[in-house]
């Protein structure tokens, strides 16, 4: 879904001028949507690899959830760095976002 939205944004930029989208347009859309694209398509890629039989179902779920938590921690670290400009703030942001991801993952396992 996020990939389709990014593609639609690139196409939308070319409609008013009638010219093909440029790499600059694609870069702008990437900068605007990279967090959503990475967060959504990273775990999707893991499930796609499993769909062709390269990973077993149980391992797929663990890998996808682990990747999602790592991405949350990474995004939290980037946000912390941009807000504070110090390693301590970046690590705190990563710990907070990754920790929340771990809590959600744990709750999911308890409830299912």
N, C-alpha and C positions, 0 to 999 in steps of 0.2 A: 504494500500500500504506500509506504513512504517513498519507495523507488518510483512508483507511478506518479506520485505527487511531484517529485523532483523533475521527472521527465516532462510533466505538464507545465511546470514553471519555465523550463528551458524553451519549450514550444511557444508558450505565451509571450516570451520576449521577442520572438521572431515575427509574430503575427502583425503588429502595427506597421513594421517597416517592410514586410514582405520578403525579407532577406533571411537566409539560413542563420541559425544560431551559431555563435562563435565560441571558441574555447574560453574566452573571457566570460561569456554568459554562463557556461557550465561551471567555471570556477566560482562565480558569484553564488550560484545556486548551491554548490557544494559547501561553501563557507556558511551559508545560511542554514543548510539542512544536515550538515555532517553528523551532528550528534544523534539525530533521529535515524539517519540512514545506517550508521554504525550499530546503534543499539538494536534496531529492528532486524537488520540483515545479517548481523553476526550469528546470532542463534539460528536464524533461518538457514544459513549456510550449513551449519552443523546438522540440522534436520534433513537438508537436501542430500548431504553425504550419506546419511543413514538410509534415505529412501532408495538409493542405488545399491544398498547392501554392504557398504564399507565399514559401518559401525553398527553394533547391536543396539536394540531399542533402549535397554537400561543405561548403557554407557552414553547414548545420545542425550538422554534427559539430563544426566549429571554434567556432561560437557556443556550443553546449552545453558544450564543454570549457572555453572561456574563462569562461563564466558560473560553472561549477563551481569553477574556480581562484579567481575573484574572490570567490565566496561563502566559500571556505576562508580566504582572506586576511582577509575581513571578520570572520568568526567568530574567527579567531586574534587579530585586533586587539581585539575585544570581550573575549575571555578575558584577554589581556594587560592591558587597561585595568582590568578587575575585580580582577585579581591584584595589580597594582602601583600602579594609580592615577596612573601617569605616562605621558606621551606616548611616551617612549623604550621603555617596556615594551610598550605597545600596538603600536608600530611593529615591534618585535622579534617579537611574537606573530604579527602579520600577515605579516611576512616569512618566518617559519618555516613557518607553515601554507600560505601561498601558494607558497612555494618547494618544499615537499613535493608540492603539487599539480602544479607544473610538472615536477618530476622524474618523477612517475607518468605524466604526459601524454607526456613525452619517451620514457620507457621503452616506453609503449604504441606509439608511432610506430616505434620501432626494432624492436620485436618483430613488428609487423604489416607 
